[in-house]
Amino acid sequence: MLKSILSSKDCAVCRFCCSFRRQSLWETPLFDKKTKESLEKKYPEAKFKTAGNESFTVDLLHLYKTDGSEEEAACPFLGESGCVLTADEKPFDCSIWPLRAAKINGKVHVMLENTCPAINKQPFKNVENLVKSGLGEKITAYAEKNPDSIKEIQEGFKVIF
């Protein structure tokens, strides 16, 4: 969804969005039950845990080697050349990152997570124009249908839509 402003090459080299510190496990992507069950058969080494009423996320706790909050663990679906998931398997969270749906005063907004190195190379106006040209409606509509996908407001989030 963000390919019009982000280079696939930059993303493939960086991989920042595909590894998670203990303190940022809230960022792990969500899967629906059908996709989770399919992935468990296809990738038996991947572990999942419940992450809401109808959602699941990858369980990374067994991948950490220390108790340090800064240690990172990679998504089990990150391969040598990037994500191994097909377009149908890839979570919505992954397709919109570093954008997030978050609630402010009961209303869903689109927020920009400012830690993505590739997006930070872009003029903010490019990101804002993309979100306001239809992507924002897509994200908020998805969030309304999938409330588990709505994130808590975090420091560093910037409201776009």
N, C-alpha and C positions, 0 to 999 in steps of 0.2 A: 504493500500500500504506500510505502514511503519511497519506492524506487525512483520516483520522479525527482527527488531531491537528495537521496542517499545513494552512493556508489556501492554496488554489490561487492566490489573489490575491497573497499574500505572496511565494510562490515565483515567480510571473510577473514581479513587480516586481524582485525581488532578482537572480535568474539567476546567483548566485554559483557554484552547482554546475555551470554550463555553460561556465565559462571556466577556463583552466588556466595557471598559472605554469610556467615551465620546471622549477622545483624540484618541482612536483606532477604531473608527467606520469604518474606511477604511478597517479593517480586516474582517468585517462581510461577510459571504459567499454569493455567487451569485447563483441565481436560474434562469433557463430558464422559459419562459412564461407558457409552458405546466405544468411543475412541480409546479410553483407558483399557477396556477389555481386549480390544484388538491389538493394542501395543504390548500388553502383557504376553500375548501369544507370540508376537513377532520378536519381541525383545525381553525374554524371560529374566534377564539380569536387572532390568529397570524395576524400581520399587515405587509404589504410589501410596498416598495417604489421602484421607478425606480432607477437603478444604472448603467446606460450605455445605449447603443443603443438597446440591446436585452436582458438585464439582469435586475433582481430584487433582492433586498436584504430585510432582515427583518428590520422593522422599530422599533427601540428600544426606541426612544425618550420619548414615553409615560410611559416607565417603570422606568425612573430615578426619584428619589424623591427629589434631590437637583440640584443645578447648578454646583456642583463640578466636575472638569475634571477627578478626580480619582475615582469617584463613578462607580461601575460596574453594568451592567444589564445582566442577563443571556439570552441566546438564548431561544426563546419560545419552541424550540424542545428539550430542555434538561429536561429529566425526572429524577426521583429518581435513576434509575439504568443506567443512561447515555442517549445517543441520542435515541429519539423515532422514528426517520426516518428509513425507509427501505433502503437497499443498493441502490435501484433505485431512491429514493428520495434525498439521501444525496448528497450535492453539492461536486463538484470536489475539491473546496477549502478545505473542511473539510477532505477529504480523503488524502490530501497531506500535511496538516499543520504539522509541522512548515516550510515546504518548500513553496516557492512562485516563480511565474514567474515574472520577472522584466526586463525592457529594459534598456540596457546600450548602448549608441551610436547607437541606432536603431536595436540592436540585442537582442533577447530574451535569458535570462540566468535563471538558477535555483539558487535561493538564499535561504539561511537558516536564518530563523528568530530566533534569539538566546534567546528568552524569554521563550521557552518551558522547564519547569523543567525536564521532562522525557528525552528529547533529550540531555540535558546538562549532564546527567549521562552517556551518551554513549561516547566512544572514537570518536572523529571527523572522524577518518579514516573509521569507520563503516558506518557513514552517507554518506561520500563521495563515498565509494565503492558501496553502494546501489544506489545512484543517477547515478553513472557512469555505472552501470550494466543494464541500460535500463529505469529506472524511469525518468531520466533526459530527454530522448527523448520523453517519454510519456507526460511529463509536458510541454515541449516546443511545441510539436505538438498540444496539447490541447489549449495552449495560442495563437498559430497562428490562429486557427480556432475560438477562442473565445477571441477576443482582450479586451473585458471588464474585463477579468480575470487577465490581466497584471497589477501588482501593481507598484506604484511609489517606487523608491529606498528609503529606510528608514535607519536611523542610526541603526546600529546593524545588518544589513543584511550582510551576508558573501557569496560571489560568490562560488558556487560549480561546476557549469556546464555551 
